[in-house]
Amino acid sequence: MMKVEAIIRPEKLNAVKASLEEIGVHGMTAYPVQGRGEQKGLCFTHRAGNYRIDMLEKTKLEIVVSDDQTEKVVETVCQAARTGDAGDGKIFVYPVARVIRVRTGEEVK
């Protein structure tokens, strides 16, 4: 199994969820995060001067899928979350050693 972590724009969450549902992926965890990447935030000019917002609001998704679903999930998230502008996000993929269902204690394969 693999864990796909995606940092995306918050306004793209519904599009990503809908696209993942279309390929049969329903389970995921999403939560708000703040961060910055290569762009180092946003700079604004105001009548009081210039200021920078260096920690931007993002949404982090965690999705655990079988090995054979991993590439399709990554492609789907990329397509659904892409705007073409800086700040679209990143995707990280990690191996998952074990998954245990809390309700029953059984190990999920």
N, C-alpha and C positions, 0 to 999 in steps of 0.2 A: 504494500500500500504506500501511497505517497500523499504528502500534505502540500497543498498549493496555497500559499499566502499571497494575496494580491492587495496592494495599496492603490486605491482608485479615487477618483473625484466623487464626492458624496452624491452629486446629481446624476451620476451614472449607475448608482446601485440598482435601481429598478430595472434598467435595461439589462444589466448583467444577470440579475436574478431570473428575468424572463428568458434570456438566452440559454442559461444553464438548465432551466426547466425543460426547454425544447429538446435538449440532448439527454434528458432523463436524470439530471443531477439535481436533487432537491435539498439535501442536507448541507448546511453551511452555518458558520457563525460570522456575524458582522458586528463591528463596533466602531465608534468614532475615535479617531486618533489625530494627533497633530504632528507635523514634520516638515522637513524641507529637503530638497535634493540639490542637483546641480545649479538650479536657478537661484538658490539662496533666498527664496521668498519673493515678495513683490515690493516695488518702490512706488510711492505716490508723491505727487506734488500738491501741496495744499497752500492756501494763502498764508498759513503760519510757517511754511517751509516744507522741506522734504522729510518723509518718514518711511520707514520700512516695516513691513509685516513679514517677519522671517520664519514664523511657524504657521503653516497653512493647514486648514481643516481638510482631512482626508477620511476615507472609510477603509478599514482593514477587513478583508474577507479571509476566512480560513475554511478550506474545503479538503476533506480527506476522501480520496478515491482509489480505486484499484489501479495497479500499474498500467493496464491497458487503456484506461480512461484519461490518464494524465495529460497526454499531448492534446487531446480534444478539448479538455477543460481549459488548458492554457490558451489555445487558439481562440476559443469561444470568449473567454474573458478579455483577451486582447482586442478582438473585433468589437465587442459590445462597449468597452470602456474607452476606446480610442476617440480622441477629438482631433488629433494631429498637432496639438499645441504642447508646449513644455508644461510639465506638471501632470501628465496623464497617469503617471504612477509606475509601479514596478511589480513584478511577479517573482516570487521565490518558490523553489520546489525542494522539498526535503523528504528523505525516506522516513517511514513510520515503522518502528520496530514491532509494536503491539497495539491492539485496540481491544479493550474490554468493555462490554456493555454493562453499565452499572446496575440496571434493573435485575438482570439474571446472573451476572458474574461470568457469563460465557465470553470466550475469546472470539472476536469477529475475524474471519479470514478474508 
